Amino acid sequence: MLRLPLLGALLSFLVLLGAGLGCSAPPPPQRPVVLCSVLPQAWFVERLAGERVQVEVMIPPGASPATYEPTVQQMQAASRASLYIKVGHPAFPFEATWLEPLLKQGQGLRQVDSSAGLERLEGDPHVWVSPGCVRIMARNIAQALEELLPAEREVLKANLQALLAEIDAVDRELQESLKDLRGTRFYAFHPAWGYLAREYGLEQVAIEEEGQEPSAGRLSEILEQARRDGVRVLFVQPQFSEASARVLAEDLGARVVPLDPLARDWPTTMRQVATAFRESL
């Protein structure tokens, strides 16, 4: 599980939000505001709706969902959103901690669980790193946007087909790039690539267990297995400290390679991951 922010910070925000900080409410935005938790979701919304909506992302570039606490200004902006696109995974408590209170207040905020209908992996909320999962997410998001913007339904349907074609193209590239790696085991400090591994027949070994470093006994097992596998690379996520990963990598004689599952440009991220796997495994 990811670390929950302090309850006091949430209570303070709710008090400030209710009081309006002593100021008059800002004017409503000219375009509907669509709220996303992470940057890849924003990319999907922009591909579908373009300039028809204003997209706001709660977790900024470089921040970790495990530790990030949104500012009061962010939460005020979120309170004016028309649609909230959830990651929707129980191992992503950022949403339950910070955004569910907005939904309980009502105020016309719609929500959509972008991962509804896909087979979730326990402990891994990174559902967007698999083209197969992203196809489902794209349809979920498009349906919510059609309900928000009924006059734009035909445009949104056409944009969905274009997005699905783009996802298919990325999928074909990854199938070709990773076809010789089927059955290969790779090591990641943070378990961010399980959905990609499942789709392309790889096996991820995660050092962390539910957001926590492993016990001494479990770590010993992982290191022994990694030595048997002749591991050369340990993948890390740039939102987390690399200190522990570098200690392990040095012990194994392996390199530390950063891969960012939270980058905004989804096709570029997927191609970069495929290249890193092909060159490192």
C-alpha positions in Angstrom: 0.0 0.0 0.0 1.1 3.6 -0.6 1.7 5.8 2.4 -1.4 7.8 3.4 -1.0 11.6 3.9 -1.6 13.0 7.4 -5.3 13.1 8.3 -4.8 16.6 9.7 -3.8 18.0 6.4 -7.1 16.7 4.9 -9.2 18.1 7.7 -7.4 21.5 7.4 -8.2 21.5 3.7 -11.9 20.7 4.3 -12.2 23.6 6.8 -10.5 26.0 4.3 -12.7 24.8 1.5 -15.8 25.3 3.5 -14.8 28.7 4.5 -13.7 29.7 1.1 -10.5 31.2 2.6 -12.5 34.4 3.3 -12.6 35.3 -0.4 -15.3 35.3 -3.0 -15.5 32.2 -5.2 -13.6 32.5 -8.5 -15.6 32.6 -11.7 -16.4 29.2 -13.2 -14.1 28.1 -16.1 -15.3 28.7 -19.6 -14.6 25.0 -20.5 -15.5 22.0 -18.4 -12.7 21.0 -16.1 -11.7 17.4 -16.2 -9.7 16.3 -13.2 -7.1 13.4 -13.5 -4.9 11.9 -10.9 -1.9 11.1 -13.0 -0.3 12.5 -16.2 -1.0 9.6 -18.5 -4.7 9.9 -17.9 -4.4 13.6 -19.1 -2.8 12.5 -22.3 -5.8 10.2 -23.1 -8.3 13.0 -22.3 -6.5 15.4 -24.5 -6.4 12.9 -27.4 -10.2 12.5 -27.0 -11.5 15.9 -26.2 -8.7 18.3 -27.3 -9.4 21.9 -26.5 -13.0 21.2 -25.6 -12.1 20.7 -21.9 -9.6 22.0 -19.5 -7.5 19.2 -18.0 -6.1 19.4 -14.5 -3.7 16.8 -13.1 -3.4 16.4 -9.3 0.0 14.7 -9.1 2.6 16.9 -10.9 5.6 15.7 -12.9 8.3 14.2 -10.7 6.0 13.7 -7.7 5.2 10.4 -6.1 1.6 9.3 -5.5 2.9 7.6 -2.4 3.9 10.9 -0.7 2.4 13.8 -2.6 0.0 16.1 -0.8 -2.0 18.5 -3.0 -1.9 22.2 -2.3 -5.0 24.0 -1.1 -5.0 25.8 -4.5 -5.1 22.5 -6.3 -8.0 21.2 -4.1 -10.0 24.4 -4.7 -9.5 24.0 -8.4 -10.6 20.3 -8.1 -13.8 21.4 -6.3 -14.8 23.3 -9.5 -14.2 20.2 -11.8 -17.0 18.7 -13.9 -15.5 15.3 -14.3 -13.1 13.3 -12.2 -11.3 10.4 -13.9 -10.1 7.9 -11.3 -7.3 5.4 -11.6 -9.7 3.3 -9.5 -7.3 0.8 -8.1 -7.4 0.0 -4.3 -3.6 0.2 -4.2 -3.9 3.9 -5.2 -5.2 5.5 -1.9 -4.3 9.0 -3.0 -7.8 9.2 -4.6 -9.6 7.9 -1.5 -7.7 10.3 0.8 -7.8 13.5 -1.2 -10.5 13.3 -3.9 -13.3 11.1 -2.5 -14.3 13.9 -0.1 -15.1 16.1 -3.1 -17.4 13.5 -4.5 -19.2 13.2 -1.2 -19.9 16.9 -1.3 -21.8 16.5 -4.5 -21.8 19.8 -6.4 -22.3 18.0 -9.7 -18.9 16.4 -10.0 -19.2 13.3 -12.2 -16.7 10.5 -11.8 -15.5 7.6 -13.9 -13.4 4.6 -12.9 -11.0 4.5 -15.8 -9.9 0.9 -15.0 -13.4 -0.5 -14.7 -13.8 -3.8 -16.5 -10.1 -4.8 -16.6 -8.4 -7.5 -14.6 -6.5 -5.6 -11.9 -3.3 -6.9 -10.4 -3.1 -6.9 -6.6 -0.8 -4.2 -5.3 -0.1 -2.6 -8.7 -2.2 0.4 -9.7 -0.2 1.2 -12.9 -3.0 0.0 -15.2 -2.0 2.3 -18.0 1.3 0.5 -18.9 -0.5 -2.1 -21.0 -2.1 -1.4 -24.4 -4.7 -4.0 -23.7 -5.7 -2.2 -20.5 -5.5 1.2 -22.1 -8.0 0.2 -24.8 -10.5 -0.4 -22.0 -9.5 2.8 -20.2 -9.9 4.8 -23.4 -13.5 3.6 -23.9 -14.4 4.3 -20.3 -13.0 7.8 -20.5 -14.7 8.5 -23.9 -18.1 7.4 -22.6 -17.7 9.8 -19.7 -16.7 12.6 -22.0 -19.7 11.9 -24.2 -22.0 12.3 -21.2 -20.2 15.5 -20.2 -20.3 16.9 -23.8 -23.3 15.4 -25.5 -23.2 18.0 -28.4 -19.7 16.7 -29.2 -20.6 13.0 -29.3 -19.8 12.3 -32.9 -16.4 14.1 -32.6 -15.6 12.1 -29.5 -16.5 8.9 -31.2 -14.2 9.6 -34.1 -11.4 10.7 -31.8 -11.8 7.4 -29.8 -11.4 5.4 -33.0 -8.3 7.4 -33.8 -6.9 6.8 -30.3 -7.6 3.1 -30.5 -5.8 2.9 -33.8 -2.8 4.7 -32.2 -2.9 2.2 -29.3 -3.0 -0.7 -31.7 0.1 0.7 -33.5 2.0 0.9 -30.2 0.9 -2.6 -29.4 2.2 -4.0 -32.7 5.5 -2.2 -32.1 5.9 -3.7 -28.7 4.9 -7.2 -29.8 7.7 -7.1 -32.4 10.2 -5.5 -30.0 9.6 -7.8 -27.1 8.8 -11.1 -28.9 12.2 -12.6 -28.2 11.9 -11.8 -24.5 8.9 -13.9 -23.7 9.5 -15.8 -20.5 12.3 -13.4 -19.5 12.4 -12.4 -15.8 13.3 -8.7 -15.0 13.8 -6.9 -11.7 12.2 -3.7 -10.7 12.6 -2.0 -7.4 9.0 -0.6 -7.5 6.3 -2.9 -9.0 5.2 -0.6 -11.8 5.4 -2.9 -14.9 3.2 -5.9 -14.0 0.5 -5.2 -16.6 3.1 -4.8 -19.4 4.8 -8.0 -18.2 1.5 -9.9 -18.2 0.6 -8.8 -21.7 3.9 -9.6 -23.4 4.8 -12.8 -21.5 7.5 -11.4 -19.2 7.9 -11.9 -15.5 8.4 -9.0 -13.1 10.2 -9.5 -9.8 9.5 -6.5 -7.6 11.9 -5.7 -4.7 9.2 -3.7 -2.8 6.2 -5.4 -1.3 3.1 -3.2 -1.2 5.2 -0.1 -1.1 7.5 -1.3 1.6 11.1 -2.6 1.3 11.1 -6.4 1.8 12.0 -8.3 4.9 15.6 -9.5 5.3 14.5 -13.0 4.5 12.6 -12.0 1.4 15.5 -9.8 0.2 17.9 -12.6 0.6 15.7 -14.8 -1.5 15.4 -12.1 -4.2 19.2 -11.6 -4.3 19.8 -15.3 -4.6 17.4 -15.6 -7.4 18.8 -12.6 -9.2 22.3 -14.0 -9.0 21.0 -17.3 -10.5 19.4 -15.3 -13.3 22.5 -13.3 -13.9 20.6 -10.0 -13.6 22.4 -7.1 -15.3 19.8 -4.3 -14.7 17.6 -3.1 -11.9 14.8 -0.9 -13.1 13.8 2.1 -10.9 11.1 4.7 -10.9 12.4 8.4 -10.8 9.7 9.4 -8.3 11.5 7.3 -5.6 14.9 7.5 -4.1 17.5 5.3 -5.8 19.7 4.9 -2.8 18.5 1.4 -1.8 18.3 0.3 -5.4 21.9 1.3 -6.0 23.1 -0.6 -3.0 21.4 -3.8 -4.3 22.6 -3.2 -7.8 26.2 -2.8 -6.6 25.9 -6.0 -4.7 24.6 -7.8 -7.8 27.0 -6.1 -10.2 24.0 -4.7 -12.1 23.2 -1.3 -13.5 20.3 1.0 -12.3 18.1 2.0 -15.2 15.3 4.6 -14.6 11.9 4.1 -16.3 9.0 6.5 -15.7 5.5 5.0 -15.7 4.0 8.4 -14.8 5.3 10.4 -17.8 2.5 12.2 -19.7 3.3 11.1 -23.3 2.0 7.5 -23.3 3.2 6.2 -26.7 6.7 7.6 -26.0 6.8 6.0 -22.6 5.8 2.6 -24.0 8.4 2.8 -26.8 11.1 3.9 -24.3 10.3 0.9 -22.0 10.4 -1.5 -24.9 13.8 -0.2 -26.0 15.2 -0.4 -22.5 14.0 -4.0 -22.1 15.3 -5.0 -25.5 18.7 -3.4 -24.8 19.0 -4.5 -21.2 17.5 -8.0 -20.9 
